[in-house]
Amino acid sequence: MQKEIFQRLNRIDHLIRIKGTGTPSELADKIGMSERSMYEYIRLMKEFGAPVVYSRSRKSYYYLEDGSFTIRFLSE
């Protein structure tokens, strides 16, 4: 279950960075989840500091600044 969450977050991040999310319903279809669940993932990303916004004119999510959403262990 947790691995699936990380995979979905990584997939959403990738689609946002390439500006290929489409509308919220299209993004939900691409990720294989309900639109409501997709909104929860976007909310979670925002809580972790990702500057995610949706553009109605672009019909895509994008980041307000360059970067990526990374979930991993970094050893010291």
Secondary structure, 3 states (H helix, E strand, C coil): CHHHHHHHHHHHHHHHHCCCCCCHHHHHHHHCCCHHHHHHHHHHHHHCCCCEEEECCCCEEEECCCCCCCCCCCCC
